[in-house]
């Protein structure tokens, strides 16, 4: 078994990587979600895991995009595995870990070598209190306010819900995101503009399943990729559809019960054990066997491939900047 280095160059990251991720610490970041939690669980499974303040001289290195987004030099003796999350493909990485299966399928067999691994379940998640029954009283959004559609920020949205006997709550503090005990319906939509958000995963849907709460979600590709039936979540293409969905859940205890039962079943595919198994199979079946072959490649071959990736990366970033200047959404 090869050693896996986990890149944690900052003091705060050196603290976070040693946390116990069976409980919630109120810290949400790509480093925590992809590096620290992966270190925590793989180390418990017996993998040779080493936190690294610096890039090692050689070996296998797992890092998140946010931590590495200013480092684009070639790594001649280090096989970088970059957890892209909602960032970009890293030009110095040999593998890119994606949490959106649609983007992974779209770019399969490309120079980016993407591999799909879903996000870890939220640590210390407190499920909805079943004594609240089957008639919703509280509808909530859990997350950063910048990621919520303007229509759902408006006073009108809260007033519409109050008119049918429902309270609207924005749980914006990360220290409270794990406690869903008093939430009856989750609503999440970044925008109602039909944008696919290929860089985003389905974390909010997984959390809803684990918590025993029906979800009303916009048609992001990450959500749609996980949808097998109408019971997985209620699709809302605009604010009126979101309202009708919440109203239907309030008026139909049978639908509410069916969605909770279905979510319990679906959550089994995204348990800690299933997610850990995906990481284990990635390292044992893909990364570890390929490392000796990659190490044997010539310096010229590695530099040539890095140049191809870096050129493609610069072109993608240029297109993003042009879209931003034109007022268009810059993300793929």
TORKOL-4160 file (C-alpha; in steps of 0.2 Angstrom, whole numbers, padded with zeros to 4 digits, m for minus):
332
<pt num="1" X="0000" Y="0000" Z="0000"/>
<pt num="2" X="0007" Y="0017" Z="m0005"/>
<pt num="3" X="0007" Y="0032" Z="0007"/>
<pt num="4" X="m0006" Y="0046" Z="0004"/>
<pt num="5" X="m0001" Y="0063" Z="0008"/>
<pt num="6" X="m0015" Y="0075" Z="0012"/>
<pt num="7" X="m0011" Y="0093" Z="0008"/>
<pt num="8" X="m0014" Y="0105" Z="0023"/>
<pt num="9" X="m0002" Y="0119" Z="0022"/>
<pt num="10" X="m0011" Y="0132" Z="0033"/>
<pt num="11" X="m0011" Y="0132" Z="0052"/>
<pt num="12" X="m0030" Y="0131" Z="0053"/>
<pt num="13" X="m0030" Y="0116" Z="0041"/>
<pt num="14" X="m0017" Y="0107" Z="0052"/>
<pt num="15" X="m0030" Y="0109" Z="0066"/>
<pt num="16" X="m0045" Y="0104" Z="0055"/>
<pt num="17" X="m0037" Y="0088" Z="0048"/>
<pt num="18" X="m0036" Y="0081" Z="0066"/>
<pt num="19" X="m0054" Y="0084" Z="0071"/>
<pt num="20" X="m0066" Y="0070" Z="0075"/>
<pt num="21" X="m0078" Y="0070" Z="0060"/>
<pt num="22" X="m0091" Y="0060" Z="0068"/>
<pt num="23" X="m0097" Y="0076" Z="0076"/>
<pt num="24" X="m0101" Y="0093" Z="0068"/>
<pt num="25" X="m0088" Y="0107" Z="0071"/>
<pt num="26" X="m0097" Y="0121" Z="0062"/>
<pt num="27" X="m0083" Y="0122" Z="0048"/>
<pt num="28" X="m0088" Y="0120" Z="0030"/>
<pt num="29" X="m0075" Y="0121" Z="0017"/>
<pt num="30" X="m0069" Y="0111" Z="0002"/>
<pt num="31" X="m0054" Y="0107" Z="0012"/>
<pt num="32" X="m0064" Y="0099" Z="0026"/>
<pt num="33" X="m0076" Y="0090" Z="0015"/>
<pt num="34" X="m0063" Y="0082" Z="0003"/>
<pt num="35" X="m0046" Y="0082" Z="0012"/>
<pt num="36" X="m0049" Y="0082" Z="0031"/>
<pt num="37" X="m0064" Y="0070" Z="0031"/>
<pt num="38" X="m0056" Y="0058" Z="0018"/>
<pt num="39" X="m0040" Y="0058" Z="0029"/>
<pt num="40" X="m0051" Y="0054" Z="0045"/>
<pt num="41" X="m0060" Y="0039" Z="0037"/>
<pt num="42" X="m0046" Y="0032" Z="0027"/>
<pt num="43" X="m0034" Y="0032" Z="0042"/>
<pt num="44" X="m0047" Y="0023" Z="0052"/>
<pt num="45" X="m0048" Y="0010" Z="0038"/>
<pt num="46" X="m0029" Y="0007" Z="0040"/>
<pt num="47" X="m0022" Y="0017" Z="0025"/>
<pt num="48" X="m0005" Y="0025" Z="0027"/>
<pt num="49" X="m0011" Y="0043" Z="0028"/>
<pt num="50" X="0001" Y="0058" Z="0031"/>
<pt num="51" X="m0004" Y="0076" Z="0033"/>
<pt num="52" X="0008" Y="0087" Z="0024"/>
<pt num="53" X="0012" Y="0106" Z="0026"/>
<pt num="54" X="0022" Y="0106" Z="0011"/>
<pt num="55" X="0021" Y="0097" Z="m0006"/>
<pt num="56" X="0031" Y="0081" Z="m0004"/>
<pt num="57" X="0047" Y="0077" Z="m0014"/>
<pt num="58" X="0038" Y="0062" Z="m0022"/>
<pt num="59" X="0022" Y="0051" Z="m0019"/>
<pt num="60" X="0004" Y="0053" Z="m0020"/>
<pt num="61" X="m0004" Y="0069" Z="m0014"/>
<pt num="62" X="m0023" Y="0073" Z="m0011"/>
<pt num="63" X="m0027" Y="0091" Z="m0011"/>
<pt num="64" X="m0043" Y="0102" Z="m0014"/>
<pt num="65" X="m0044" Y="0115" Z="m0028"/>
<pt num="66" X="m0046" Y="0130" Z="m0016"/>
<pt num="67" X="m0030" Y="0126" Z="m0007"/>
<pt num="68" X="m0020" Y="0123" Z="m0024"/>
<pt num="69" X="m0028" Y="0136" Z="m0035"/>
<pt num="70" X="m0013" Y="0147" Z="m0035"/>
<pt num="71" X="m0001" Y="0133" Z="m0039"/>
<pt num="72" X="0000" Y="0127" Z="m0057"/>
<pt num="73" X="0018" Y="0122" Z="m0059"/>
<pt num="74" X="0022" Y="0104" Z="m0065"/>
<pt num="75" X="0024" Y="0091" Z="m0052"/>
<pt num="76" X="0037" Y="0079" Z="m0059"/>
<pt num="77" X="0038" Y="0066" Z="m0045"/>
<pt num="78" X="0021" Y="0069" Z="m0036"/>
<pt num="79" X="0005" Y="0062" Z="m0043"/>
<pt num="80" X="m0008" Y="0075" Z="m0038"/>
<pt num="81" X="m0026" Y="0070" Z="m0035"/>
<pt num="82" X="m0036" Y="0086" Z="m0035"/>
<pt num="83" X="m0053" Y="0087" Z="m0027"/>
<pt num="84" X="m0062" Y="0099" Z="m0039"/>
<pt num="85" X="m0078" Y="0102" Z="m0030"/>
<pt num="86" X="m0085" Y="0118" Z="m0038"/>
<pt num="87" X="m0068" Y="0124" Z="m0044"/>
<pt num="88" X="m0059" Y="0120" Z="m0060"/>
<pt num="89" X="m0049" Y="0105" Z="m0066"/>
<pt num="90" X="m0031" Y="0107" Z="m0060"/>
<pt num="91" X="m0018" Y="0108" Z="m0073"/>
<pt num="92" X="m0005" Y="0100" Z="m0062"/>
<pt num="93" X="m0016" Y="0085" Z="m0057"/>
<pt num="94" X="m0015" Y="0068" Z="m0064"/>
<pt num="95" X="m0033" Y="0064" Z="m0057"/>
<pt num="96" X="m0047" Y="0075" Z="m0053"/>
<pt num="97" X="m0061" Y="0070" Z="m0041"/>
<pt num="98" X="m0078" Y="0076" Z="m0045"/>
<pt num="99" X="m0094" Y="0075" Z="m0035"/>
<pt num="100" X="m0106" Y="0078" Z="m0050"/>
<pt num="101" X="m0108" Y="0062" Z="m0061"/>
<pt num="102" X="m0114" Y="0071" Z="m0076"/>
<pt num="103" X="m0099" Y="0082" Z="m0077"/>
<pt num="104" X="m0088" Y="0066" Z="m0075"/>
<pt num="105" X="m0097" Y="0057" Z="m0089"/>
<pt num="106" X="m0096" Y="0072" Z="m0100"/>
<pt num="107" X="m0077" Y="0073" Z="m0098"/>
<pt num="108" X="m0073" Y="0055" Z="m0097"/>
<pt num="109" X="m0057" Y="0050" Z="m0107"/>
<pt num="110" X="m0051" Y="0068" Z="m0107"/>
<pt num="111" X="m0034" Y="0074" Z="m0102"/>
<pt num="112" X="m0042" Y="0078" Z="m0084"/>
<pt num="113" X="m0045" Y="0060" Z="m0080"/>
<pt num="114" X="m0060" Y="0064" Z="m0069"/>
<pt num="115" X="m0067" Y="0051" Z="m0056"/>
<pt num="116" X="m0084" Y="0053" Z="m0048"/>
<pt num="117" X="m0084" Y="0051" Z="m0029"/>
<pt num="118" X="m0099" Y="0059" Z="m0019"/>
<pt num="119" X="m0097" Y="0070" Z="m0005"/>
<pt num="120" X="m0096" Y="0063" Z="0013"/>
<pt num="121" X="m0112" Y="0063" Z="0023"/>
<pt num="122" X="m0113" Y="0078" Z="0035"/>
<pt num="123" X="m0104" Y="0074" Z="0051"/>
<pt num="124" X="m0115" Y="0073" Z="0067"/>
<pt num="125" X="m0132" Y="0076" Z="0057"/>
<pt num="126" X="m0147" Y="0077" Z="0069"/>
<pt num="127" X="m0162" Y="0070" Z="0060"/>
<pt num="128" X="m0179" Y="0077" Z="0060"/>
<pt num="129" X="m0189" Y="0074" Z="0076"/>
<pt num="130" X="m0202" Y="0061" Z="0071"/>
<pt num="131" X="m0214" Y="0067" Z="0084"/>
<pt num="132" X="m0217" Y="0082" Z="0073"/>
<pt num="133" X="m0229" Y="0071" Z="0063"/>
<pt num="134" X="m0233" Y="0071" Z="0045"/>
<pt num="135" X="m0240" Y="0089" Z="0043"/>
<pt num="136" X="m0226" Y="0101" Z="0040"/>
<pt num="137" X="m0225" Y="0117" Z="0050"/>
<pt num="138" X="m0207" Y="0124" Z="0046"/>
<pt num="139" X="m0199" Y="0125" Z="0029"/>
<pt num="140" X="m0181" Y="0129" Z="0029"/>
<pt num="141" X="m0166" Y="0133" Z="0018"/>
<pt num="142" X="m0149" Y="0127" Z="0025"/>
<pt num="143" X="m0133" Y="0135" Z="0018"/>
<pt num="144" X="m0125" Y="0151" Z="0013"/>
<pt num="145" X="m0137" Y="0165" Z="0009"/>
<pt num="146" X="m0128" Y="0169" Z="m0007"/>
<pt num="147" X="m0133" Y="0152" Z="m0014"/>
<pt num="148" X="m0152" Y="0155" Z="m0012"/>
<pt num="149" X="m0162" Y="0162" Z="m0026"/>
<pt num="150" X="m0168" Y="0180" Z="m0024"/>
<pt num="151" X="m0186" Y="0175" Z="m0025"/>
<pt num="152" X="m0184" Y="0164" Z="m0010"/>
<pt num="153" X="m0175" Y="0179" Z="m0001"/>
<pt num="154" X="m0190" Y="0190" Z="m0004"/>
<pt num="155" X="m0203" Y="0195" Z="0010"/>
<pt num="156" X="m0217" Y="0189" Z="m0002"/>
<pt num="157" X="m0210" Y="0171" Z="m0001"/>
<pt num="158" X="m0212" Y="0170" Z="0018"/>
<pt num="159" X="m0229" Y="0179" Z="0017"/>
<pt num="160" X="m0235" Y="0166" Z="0005"/>
<pt num="161" X="m0230" Y="0152" Z="0016"/>
<pt num="162" X="m0237" Y="0160" Z="0032"/>
<pt num="163" X="m0254" Y="0161" Z="0022"/>
<pt num="164" X="m0255" Y="0142" Z="0022"/>
<pt num="165" X="m0249" Y="0140" Z="0040"/>
<pt num="166" X="m0230" Y="0138" Z="0037"/>
<pt num="167" X="m0215" Y="0146" Z="0044"/>
<pt num="168" X="m0200" Y="0150" Z="0033"/>
<pt num="169" X="m0183" Y="0149" Z="0041"/>
<pt num="170" X="m0165" Y="0153" Z="0033"/>
<pt num="171" X="m0153" Y="0143" Z="0043"/>
<pt num="172" X="m0137" Y="0153" Z="0038"/>
<pt num="173" X="m0125" Y="0150" Z="0052"/>
<pt num="174" X="m0114" Y="0135" Z="0048"/>
<pt num="175" X="m0114" Y="0130" Z="0067"/>
<pt num="176" X="m0132" Y="0126" Z="0065"/>
<pt num="177" X="m0132" Y="0117" Z="0048"/>
<pt num="178" X="m0131" Y="0099" Z="0056"/>
<pt num="179" X="m0147" Y="0101" Z="0067"/>
<pt num="180" X="m0162" Y="0098" Z="0057"/>
<pt num="181" X="m0173" Y="0091" Z="0071"/>
<pt num="182" X="m0186" Y="0105" Z="0069"/>
<pt num="183" X="m0186" Y="0106" Z="0050"/>
<pt num="184" X="m0201" Y="0098" Z="0040"/>
<pt num="185" X="m0197" Y="0103" Z="0022"/>
<pt num="186" X="m0181" Y="0108" Z="0014"/>
<pt num="187" X="m0181" Y="0121" Z="m0001"/>
<pt num="188" X="m0165" Y="0124" Z="m0011"/>
<pt num="189" X="m0163" Y="0134" Z="m0027"/>
<pt num="190" X="m0148" Y="0144" Z="m0032"/>
<pt num="191" X="m0157" Y="0152" Z="m0046"/>
<pt num="192" X="m0173" Y="0149" Z="m0056"/>
<pt num="193" X="m0164" Y="0151" Z="m0073"/>
<pt num="194" X="m0162" Y="0134" Z="m0079"/>
<pt num="195" X="m0143" Y="0134" Z="m0076"/>
<pt num="196" X="m0136" Y="0116" Z="m0075"/>
<pt num="197" X="m0123" Y="0120" Z="m0062"/>
<pt num="198" X="m0112" Y="0106" Z="m0068"/>
<pt num="199" X="m0099" Y="0110" Z="m0054"/>
<pt num="200" X="m0111" Y="0107" Z="m0040"/>
<pt num="201" X="m0115" Y="0091" Z="m0032"/>
<pt num="202" X="m0131" Y="0084" Z="m0023"/>
<pt num="203" X="m0126" Y="0087" Z="m0005"/>
<pt num="204" X="m0142" Y="0096" Z="0000"/>
<pt num="205" X="m0152" Y="0081" Z="m0007"/>
<pt num="206" X="m0141" Y="0068" Z="0002"/>
<pt num="207" X="m0143" Y="0078" Z="0019"/>
<pt num="208" X="m0162" Y="0078" Z="0017"/>
<pt num="209" X="m0163" Y="0060" Z="0014"/>
<pt num="210" X="m0152" Y="0056" Z="0029"/>
<pt num="211" X="m0162" Y="0068" Z="0040"/>
<pt num="212" X="m0179" Y="0061" Z="0035"/>
<pt num="213" X="m0185" Y="0077" Z="0027"/>
<pt num="214" X="m0193" Y="0079" Z="0010"/>
<pt num="215" X="m0184" Y="0091" Z="m0002"/>
<pt num="216" X="m0190" Y="0104" Z="m0015"/>
<pt num="217" X="m0176" Y="0107" Z="m0027"/>
<pt num="218" X="m0172" Y="0117" Z="m0043"/>
<pt num="219" X="m0167" Y="0106" Z="m0058"/>
<pt num="220" X="m0148" Y="0107" Z="m0056"/>
<pt num="221" X="m0139" Y="0093" Z="m0065"/>
<pt num="222" X="m0132" Y="0086" Z="m0049"/>
<pt num="223" X="m0149" Y="0083" Z="m0041"/>
<pt num="224" X="m0156" Y="0076" Z="m0057"/>
<pt num="225" X="m0142" Y="0064" Z="m0059"/>
<pt num="226" X="m0148" Y="0056" Z="m0042"/>
<pt num="227" X="m0166" Y="0056" Z="m0046"/>
<pt num="228" X="m0174" Y="0039" Z="m0049"/>
<pt num="229" X="m0192" Y="0043" Z="m0045"/>
<pt num="230" X="m0203" Y="0058" Z="m0040"/>
<pt num="231" X="m0201" Y="0053" Z="m0022"/>
<pt num="232" X="m0183" Y="0057" Z="m0022"/>
<pt num="233" X="m0187" Y="0076" Z="m0022"/>
<pt num="234" X="m0200" Y="0088" Z="m0028"/>
<pt num="235" X="m0194" Y="0097" Z="m0044"/>
<pt num="236" X="m0197" Y="0116" Z="m0044"/>
<pt num="237" X="m0192" Y="0126" Z="m0059"/>
<pt num="238" X="m0199" Y="0143" Z="m0052"/>
<pt num="239" X="m0205" Y="0150" Z="m0036"/>
<pt num="240" X="m0223" Y="0146" Z="m0040"/>
<pt num="241" X="m0219" Y="0128" Z="m0042"/>
<pt num="242" X="m0209" Y="0128" Z="m0026"/>
<pt num="243" X="m0224" Y="0135" Z="m0017"/>
<pt num="244" X="m0236" Y="0122" Z="m0024"/>
<pt num="245" X="m0224" Y="0108" Z="m0020"/>
<pt num="246" X="m0223" Y="0114" Z="m0001"/>
<pt num="247" X="m0242" Y="0116" Z="m0001"/>
<pt num="248" X="m0244" Y="0098" Z="m0008"/>
<pt num="249" X="m0233" Y="0091" Z="0005"/>
<pt num="250" X="m0243" Y="0100" Z="0019"/>
<pt num="251" X="m0260" Y="0094" Z="0012"/>
<pt num="252" X="m0254" Y="0076" Z="0009"/>
<pt num="253" X="m0248" Y="0066" Z="0024"/>
<pt num="254" X="m0247" Y="0050" Z="0012"/>
<pt num="255" X="m0235" Y="0059" Z="0001"/>
<pt num="256" X="m0225" Y="0066" Z="0015"/>
<pt num="257" X="m0223" Y="0048" Z="0023"/>
<pt num="258" X="m0219" Y="0041" Z="0006"/>
<pt num="259" X="m0205" Y="0053" Z="0003"/>
<pt num="260" X="m0197" Y="0051" Z="0020"/>
<pt num="261" X="m0198" Y="0032" Z="0018"/>
<pt num="262" X="m0190" Y="0033" Z="0001"/>
<pt num="263" X="m0177" Y="0045" Z="0007"/>
<pt num="264" X="m0172" Y="0033" Z="0021"/>
<pt num="265" X="m0169" Y="0019" Z="0007"/>
<pt num="266" X="m0160" Y="0031" Z="m0005"/>
<pt num="267" X="m0148" Y="0037" Z="0010"/>
<pt num="268" X="m0141" Y="0019" Z="0011"/>
<pt num="269" X="m0132" Y="0023" Z="m0006"/>
<pt num="270" X="m0123" Y="0038" Z="0002"/>
<pt num="271" X="m0119" Y="0031" Z="0019"/>
<pt num="272" X="m0101" Y="0034" Z="0027"/>
<pt num="273" X="m0098" Y="0016" Z="0023"/>
<pt num="274" X="m0103" Y="0017" Z="0004"/>
<pt num="275" X="m0093" Y="0033" Z="0002"/>
<pt num="276" X="m0078" Y="0026" Z="0011"/>
<pt num="277" X="m0079" Y="0011" Z="m0001"/>
<pt num="278" X="m0079" Y="0022" Z="m0016"/>
<pt num="279" X="m0063" Y="0030" Z="m0010"/>
<pt num="280" X="m0055" Y="0014" Z="m0006"/>
<pt num="281" X="m0059" Y="0007" Z="m0023"/>
<pt num="282" X="m0052" Y="0023" Z="m0031"/>
<pt num="283" X="m0035" Y="0021" Z="m0022"/>
<pt num="284" X="m0034" Y="0002" Z="m0023"/>
<pt num="285" X="m0040" Y="0000" Z="m0041"/>
<pt num="286" X="m0035" Y="0016" Z="m0049"/>
<pt num="287" X="m0022" Y="0027" Z="m0041"/>
<pt num="288" X="m0011" Y="0014" Z="m0033"/>
<pt num="289" X="m0009" Y="0003" Z="m0048"/>
<pt num="290" X="m0006" Y="0018" Z="m0059"/>
<pt num="291" X="0007" Y="0027" Z="m0048"/>
<pt num="292" X="0022" Y="0015" Z="m0053"/>
<pt num="293" X="0017" Y="0017" Z="m0071"/>
<pt num="294" X="0016" Y="0036" Z="m0070"/>
<pt num="295" X="0032" Y="0037" Z="m0060"/>
<pt num="296" X="0041" Y="0028" Z="m0074"/>
<pt num="297" X="0036" Y="0040" Z="m0088"/>
<pt num="298" X="0049" Y="0052" Z="m0094"/>
<pt num="299" X="0051" Y="0070" Z="m0088"/>
<pt num="300" X="0048" Y="0076" Z="m0106"/>
<pt num="301" X="0031" Y="0066" Z="m0107"/>
<pt num="302" X="0025" Y="0073" Z="m0090"/>
<pt num="303" X="0030" Y="0091" Z="m0095"/>
<pt num="304" X="0021" Y="0089" Z="m0112"/>
<pt num="305" X="0005" Y="0083" Z="m0104"/>
<pt num="306" X="0006" Y="0097" Z="m0091"/>
<pt num="307" X="0008" Y="0110" Z="m0105"/>
<pt num="308" X="m0008" Y="0103" Z="m0113"/>
<pt num="309" X="m0018" Y="0104" Z="m0097"/>
<pt num="310" X="m0011" Y="0121" Z="m0093"/>
<pt num="311" X="m0015" Y="0128" Z="m0110"/>
<pt num="312" X="m0033" Y="0121" Z="m0109"/>
<pt num="313" X="m0035" Y="0127" Z="m0091"/>
<pt num="314" X="m0030" Y="0145" Z="m0097"/>
<pt num="315" X="m0042" Y="0144" Z="m0111"/>
<pt num="316" X="m0056" Y="0139" Z="m0100"/>
<pt num="317" X="m0052" Y="0153" Z="m0087"/>
<pt num="318" X="m0051" Y="0165" Z="m0101"/>
<pt num="319" X="m0069" Y="0160" Z="m0107"/>
<pt num="320" X="m0075" Y="0162" Z="m0089"/>
<pt num="321" X="m0068" Y="0180" Z="m0088"/>
<pt num="322" X="m0076" Y="0185" Z="m0105"/>
<pt num="323" X="m0093" Y="0178" Z="m0099"/>
<pt num="324" X="m0091" Y="0188" Z="m0082"/>
<pt num="325" X="m0087" Y="0204" Z="m0092"/>
<pt num="326" X="m0103" Y="0201" Z="m0103"/>
<pt num="327" X="m0113" Y="0198" Z="m0087"/>
<pt num="328" X="m0116" Y="0179" Z="m0090"/>
<pt num="329" X="m0114" Y="0165" Z="m0078"/>
<pt num="330" X="m0096" Y="0161" Z="m0078"/>
<pt num="331" X="m0097" Y="0143" Z="m0072"/>
<pt num="332" X="m0098" Y="0128" Z="m0083"/>
